Amino acid sequence: VLPPGQGPDHYHRLLAHLDDLEPRGQWQESRLRELFDRLPQRMLLVMISDFFEYAGEHQRAVAELIARSHSATLLQLLLPRELDWSAKGQVEVVDIETNERRLVASRRFRSEYRRHFRELLDGTRRDMQRLGARFVRASTENTVADIARAMLEEGLRAEARLLAGVAE
């Protein structure tokens, strides 16, 4: 957690802090609740995640933030290989919720994958925006500085730049 601040120096501290973060661990709703209880009133909180969830964990957290009068900006980070099915030949796919495994011919599966993935992405954006959160999506190919700048801009225009060159 980075203490609140303002100005160019704080902006650079924020970028350095974000640049030093390492993805790890699993979603722990109980730890997030502890954090929520320590927060002062009316803060801007930035949540960075792929937002792939099992049972609405992210939605509950965002709803609670908004209910506590915080502003929430959500950054959905996606790997380029998640955005475009580029596998060739026979591929084993695994359903992350059921652990069901299926062998597929990648060429025939590509359009199905893209359609389902687009529905998942659109549903996540819609659900989070309905709660009152600002939502930005980016590829991990971007630098922290590019993503931070885009988050300060207005939504879809910035997102288009952050996803440029990555097939949708």
KOLPALO-942172 format. One record per atom (N, C-alpha, C): residue in three letters; y, z, x. Coordinates in steps of 0.001 Angstrom, whole numbers, plus 524288, in hexadecimal, padded with zeros to 5 digits. Example, Ala and Ser with C-alpha at 12.3 -4.5 7.8 and 13.67 -1.06 7.14 Angstrom:
BEGIN
ala7E9C681E7883386ala7EE6C81E788300Cala7F31C81E7883390ser7F73681BA883232ser7FBDC81BE483566ser8001E81EBE83264
//
This chain:
BEGIN
val7FB668000080357val800008000080000val804D0800008037Fleu808407FC5A80286leu80D1C7FBE48057Cleu8116F7FE748024Apro8145F8020D804ABpro818978049B801BDpro81C9F8009B7FFE2pro81F48801BE7FB8Epro823477FE277F98Dpro827A87FD6C7FD8Agly82A227F8F97FD46gly82E887F7D9800B7gly8311B7F2CE7FF0Dgln835077F14380208gln837BA7EC66800D0gln83A1C7EA23805BCgly83BCB7E55280566gly83E567E2C4809C0gly83A8E7DFE580D51pro83CC77DD038110Dpro8399B7D9CF81496pro835B67DCFD817DAasp837497E197819A1asp833B07E4C281CC9asp82EE87E65F8199Bhis82FD37E7F2814C1his82B6F7E97981169his827E67E4C781051tyr82A4C7E04880F76tyr827497DB8880E83tyr823AB7DA6981327his8259E7DAF8817DFhis8226E7DA0581C8Ahis81E317DE3181D2Earg81F6A7E31681BD1arg81B5A7E72B81BE2arg817107E5E6817F7leu818A67E4038135Dleu814E77E27B80F5Dleu8115D7DE208115Bleu813977DA1B813BDleu8106B7D5CE815C4leu80CA67D7B7819F5ala80E837DB1D81D70ala80B227DD3282190ala806BB7E07781F2Dhis808127E39781B3Fhis804297E6D98189Fhis7FFFA7E36681613leu801A77DF5881357leu7FDF77DBD1810C7leu7FA9D7D8E8814BFasp7FCFD7D76A81907asp7FA2B7D48E81D11asp7F5E97D7E781F98asp7F6B37DD0881FB1asp7F2EC7E09782221asp7EE777E22981E7Aleu7EEF67E10C81973leu7EAED7E29C815C0leu7E5E37DF8E816A5glu7E18C7E22C815F9glu7DC677DFC58165Cglu7D9A17E0658111Dpro7D7747DC2D80F03pro7D4887DCBE80A1Dpro7CF977DFE880B17arg7CEB47E3B4807B8arg7C9F97E6E380854arg7C91D7EA108036Agly7C46A7EBF8802FAgly7C3307EF8C7FEB5gly7C28D7ECDB7F983gln7C1AB7F0127F5A9gln7C0FD7EE407F057gln7C5317F0A67ECEFtrp7C5CA7EE537E86Atrp7C97E7F0447E48Ftrp7C7DE7F5C47E2FEgln7CB787F97D7E37Fgln7CA557FEDB7E1F6gln7CE91800B47DE3Fglu7CD538006D7D94Fglu7D121801C97D547glu7D306807687D5DCser7CF9980AFD7D76Dser7D1218107E7D7F0ser7D53E8112F7DC34arg7D4C180E617E08Farg7D8AB80ECD7E4C3arg7DDEB80C9D7E2FCleu7DDC2808877DFD4leu7E291806417DDD9leu7E54E80A097DA2Aarg7E25780CBB7D6F7arg7E4A08109C7D361arg7E75D814F07D677glu7E4FB816B37DAC7glu7E77181AA67DE24glu7ECA5818A77E028leu7ECCA813B17E1C4leu7F1A7811577E3A1leu7F5AE811267DF43phe7F41D80F807DA9Ephe7F7B580F2E7D631phe7FA39814767D516asp7F733818A17D57Basp7F93881DD47D451asp7FD4481FA97D84Aarg7FD2F81D7D7DCF8arg800EC81F0E7E10Farg805D981BB97E120leu805E48177B7DE3Cleu80A50813E27DE73leu80F008160C7DB80pro813A18155C7DDD4pro8185B816B67DAE5pro81923812C17D675gln81CD1813D07D325gln81DD58104E7CEC0gln8200880B1C7D097arg81EE5807117CDA9arg82125801DA7CE21arg820FA7FF9F7D3A9met81C797FDED7D52Bmet81BD27FB447DA29met819C67F5C87D935leu81ACE7F2637DCF7leu818517ED4E7DD02leu8135D7EDDF7E03Dleu80EEB7ECCE7DDD8leu809F37ED0F7E09Cleu807B57E79E7E122val805B97E6717E5BEval8034D7E16C7E6C1val7FD787E25C7E785met7FA557DFC27E463met7F4AC7E0417E4C4met7F2887DB157E6D8ile7EFA37DB5D7EB20ile7ED617D6B47ED8File7E77B7D6F47ECE2ser7E5467D2DF7EA8Dser7DFB37D2DC7E96Cser7DE047CD4E7E821asp7D8DE7CC707E7E1asp7D7017C7807E5B1asp7D6BC7C7F77DFB7phe7D7117CCB67DDB7phe7D6F87CDDD7D81Bphe7D1F47CC127D572phe7CDC07CBB67D86Cphe7C8A87CAC47D615phe7C6917D0207D4BCglu7C5D87D1247CFC9glu7C45C7D65B7CE1Cglu7BFB17D62B7CA7Ftyr7BD427DAA27C9EEtyr7B8977DAF97C6B8tyr7B9CE7DCAB7C127ala7BD047E09D7C087ala7BDAA7E2DE7BB4Aala7C3537E4537BA2Cgly7C6F87E10E7BBB3gly7CC6A7E2087BA69gly7CF217E6137BDC4glu7CD077E73B7C273glu7CF627EB507C5C0glu7D5147EA1A7C716his7D6207E5447C8A4his7DB787E3D87CA15his7DF177E4057C561gln7DD3B7E22B7C0FDgln7E07B7E2367BC4Agln7E1F87E7C27BABEarg7DE3C7EB5B7BB02arg7DF6F7F0D37B9B0arg7E3837F3057BD71ala7E2F07F1DF7C276ala7E6A47F3E47C655ala7EC1C7F1B17C560val7EC837ECA67C467val7F19B7EA3B7C377val7F3F57EC517BE6Aala7F0D17ECEC7BA5Cala7F2C67EF0C7B56Bala7F4E87F48A7B637glu7F2467F7A87B965glu7F4237FCF77BA64glu7F9397FCE37BD7Cleu7F99B7F9757C159leu7FE7E7F9037C454leu803117F7B27C0BEile8024F7F3DE7BD6Cile806727F2367B9D3ile807C17F6A27B604ala803D07F9567B417ala804B27FDAE7B07Aala807D98020B7B30Farg8075C8029E7B828arg80A4C806977BB05arg80FA9804907BCBFser8114C8002F7BAA2ser8166E7FDD17BB93ser8171B7FB9A7C110his812DA7FA4B7C3A5his813367F7B47C8B3his813507F1D27C7D6ser815557EEFF7CBA3ser814FE7E9517CBA4ser8105F7E7D27CF09ala80D607E40F7CD44ala808C87E2767D03Cala809237DCB07D19Athr808917DB9A7D697thr808167D6417D872thr8029F7D5C07DAAEleu7FFC17D2017D8B8leu7FA507D1567DA37leu7F9BC7CC637DD6Eleu7F7347CCE47E1E0leu7F62C7C8687E53Bleu7F0537C7757E550gln7EEBD7C3147E317gln7E93E7C19F7E337gln7E8637BE247E7F6leu7E57A7C02D7EBCCleu7E4417BD377F08Bleu7DEE07BABF7EFFBleu7DEB17B5B37F0F9leu7D9CD7B2D67F076leu7D8A07AFD37F56Fleu7D3B07AF927F6C2leu7D1F77AC757FB33leu7D20D7A6B17F9B2pro7D36A7A33E7FD55pro7D35579DA47FC11pro7CE0D79BE17F9F8arg7C9C279DFD7FC01arg7C49579C547FA2Earg7C37B79E2F7F496glu7C6607A22F7F2C0glu7C5D27A3CF7ED4Bglu7C89F7A0027E9B3leu7CCDF79DC27EBA8leu7D00679A477E87Aleu7CDAD794D37E7EEasp7CA6C7935A7EB9Aasp7C82F78E237EB6Basp7C27A78E5C7ED0Ctrp7BF1E78CA37E99Btrp7B98578C8A7EACBtrp7B898788077EE8Fser7B77D789377F367ser7B6C77850E7F745ser7B14E7850B7F9A4ala7ADD87883A7F78Eala7A8827886E7F99Fala7A5C37833E7F8B3lys7A20F782187FC17lys79F1377D437FB9Elys7994877E877FB59gly7966177B3C7F895gly790C377BF77F832gly78F517802F7F44Dgln78AAD782637F508gln788CF7869E7F1AAgln78B3878BC37F37Bval78D2F78ECC7EFCDval78FD0793BA7F10Eval78DD7797F67ED59glu78CEE79C9D7EF71glu78B867A0FF7EC1Fglu7908A7A3C67EA86val7915A7A4687E570val795E87A7457E376val793F77AC657E128val797407B0717E1A1val795CD7B5A17DFCEval799F87B7867DC04asp798517B9237D762asp79BDA7BB7A7D38Easp79CFD7C1057D567ile7A1F07C2397D68Dile7A3367C7557D8C4ile7A2717CBCE7D4F1glu7A2537CAB37CFF0glu7A1A17CEE17CC1Fglu79BDE7D0107CB17thr798A07CBFA7CAF4thr7931E7CCC57C998thr78F787CC3B7CE46asn791827CA427D29Casn78E857C92E7D753asn78A7C7C4D77D66Bglu78B107C1FC7D21Dglu7879E7BD8D7D101glu788A57B9477D502arg7847D7B70F7D71Aarg784E57B2F87DB0Barg783137ADCB7D8ADarg785CA7A99D7DA36arg784817A4817D822arg785537A0687DC5Dleu7819D79CF07DD10leu78215798A97E0C0leu7847E794087DDDDval788C8791F57DFF7val78B8178DB27DD4Bval78C72789277E105ala78CDE7848E7DEB9ala78E8677FF47E1ADala794727800E7E1BBser796BB780937E64Aser79C61781947E69Cser79FB777D657E407arg79E3D778817E457arg7A17C7745D7E20Barg7A1D8775067DC20arg79D72776197D98Darg79D78776C67D3DBarg79FFB77BEC7D23Fphe79F9677FD77D58Aphe7A19B7850A7D44Cphe7A7837856E7D508arg7A9C3781F07D842arg7AF52782327D9AAarg7B2E4782787D4E4ser7B23F77EF17D126ser7B5CD77EEF7CCA0ser7B50A783CF7C946glu7B0387859A7C8BFglu7AF3378A697C5C5glu7B1D378F167C86Etyr7B13878F607CD91tyr7B39B7939D7D08Ctyr7B98C793967CFD6arg7BBE278F0F7D09Barg7C19B78EAD7D02Darg7C37F7903E7CAC3arg7C0B678E847C6C1arg7C24C78FD47C160arg7C1ED795BA7C073his7BD89798177C1D5his7BCE879DBD7C110his7C0C17A0D97C466phe7C18F79F2B7C937phe7C5227A1FC7CCA1phe7CAC47A1937CA99arg7CC4879D057C8B6arg7D18679C4C7C67Farg7D22C79FCA7C1B7glu7CE347A02E7BE62glu7CE717A3A37B9CEglu7CF177A9547BB82leu7CC3A7AAE27BF83leu7CCB27B0397C191leu7D2347B13B7C396leu7D4447AD997C6B5leu7D9847AE447C8DDleu7DDA37AE677C493asp7DD4E7AAC57C0E1asp7E1237AA947BC9Aasp7E0E27AF837B949gly7DC297B16C7B839gly7DB8B7B62D7B523gly7DDC87BAEE7B7E9thr7DCF37BB407BCFFthr7DF167BFA57BFFFthr7E5057BF997BFCEarg7E75A7BB117C0C3arg7ED177BAA47C08Farg7EF157BC277BB26arg7ECBF7B9F07B726arg7EE747BAF57B1C1arg7EE177C0C77B071asp7E9B67C3367B1C6asp7E8F67C8C07B086asp7ECE87CC2A7B359met7EDE87CB207B846met7F18C7CE5B7BB49met7F72B7CD847B985gln7F8917C8B27B85Cgln7FDDD7C7B37B679gln7FEB27CA0C7B113arg7FAAA7CA047ADE2arg7FB0D7CC607A8AAarg7FC307D23F7A922leu7FA367D4B37AD40leu7FB3A7DA3C7AE28leu800CA7DB3F7B01Dgly803697D7187B1EDgly808BE7D7AF7B3D6gly809407D7657B9B7ala805317D5CA7BC68ala805587D5697C21Bala807157CFF67C3C3arg809987CFC07C83Earg80AD97CAC67CABEarg8060C7C93E7CDE4phe804927C44B7CDACphe7FFA77C2997CFF8phe8008A7BDE37D37Aval7FEC47BE3E7D861val7FF327B9F27DC1Bval7F9CD7B91D7DE80arg7F8537B43C7DF1Aarg7F34A7B2E07E16Earg7F4517AFF37E680ala7F1367B1217EA8Dala7F1E47AE887EF97ala7ECAA7ADE47F24Fser7EC957AA347F5D9ser7E80A7A9587F929ser7E8957ACB67FE11thr7E4377AE5C80031thr7E44A7B182804FDthr7E5FF7AE51809B8glu7E6BB7A93B8091Cglu7E89A7A60080D6Bglu7EE607A6F480E95asn7F1257A99880B20asn7F6B27AAAA80BD2asn7F7877AF6380F52thr7FC087AF85811D7thr7FD747B419814EDthr7FF7B7B85F81147val7FF737BD1C8132Fval8018A7C18181025val807417C08180ED5ala80A397BE7681288ala80FCA7BD72811A0ala810897B96980D4Aasp80D677B54680D46asp80DD17B14D80926asp80CA87B39D803CEile808A27B6CF80395ile8072B7B92F7FE9Bile80B5F7BCF87FCC6ala80D5C7C03780049ala811757C3F87FED1ala8164E7C1227FCDFarg817E07BCF87FF92arg81C687B9ED7FDD7arg81B727B7AB7F86Aala816D67B58E7F79Dala815997B32E7F291ala8159B7B7397EE34met813EE7BBFB7EF74met813DC7C00D7EB71met8195C7C1A27E9E1leu81D0D7C0CB7ED53leu8227D7C1EE7EC08leu824EF7BD887E8D6glu822837B8F07E90Dglu824587B4837E5F6glu822097B4DF7E081glu823437B1077DD6Eglu8210E7B0EB7D82Bglu81BC17AE4F7D827gly817EE7B1127D622gly812867AFC57D51Dgly8103C7AA797D655leu80FEE7A6FC7D282leu80CC17A24C7D2FBleu80EC479E857D716arg813DE79E1E7D7CEarg815F479AA77DBCFarg8141079C667E12Bala814557A17E7E220ala812877A39F7E71Aala80CA67A3027E79Dglu809DA7A3F77E36Eglu804297A3997E393glu8026979E177E4D8ala8050979A337E2A9ala803A1794CA7E3BCala803EC793CC7E9A0arg807D3795F77EC2Barg8085F795547F1D3arg804007983B7F4B5leu8028C79CCC7F2DBleu7FE8679FE97F570leu7F90F79DA07F4CBleu7F85679A7C7F0CFleu7F3387980E7EFEFleu7F3317924B7F17Dala7F79A790527F374ala7F80478AD17F4E8ala7F3D57896E7F8E9gly7F16A785057F807gly7ED7B7833A7FBA8gly7E819785707FA9Bval7E7A8789237F707val7E29278B517F5A5val7E1207890F7F050ala7DCBF786827F007ala7DB25783EA7EB25ala7DA89787D87E6C5glu7DBFB7863B7E21Cglu7DB447899D7DD8Cglu7D7B07871E7D9CC
//
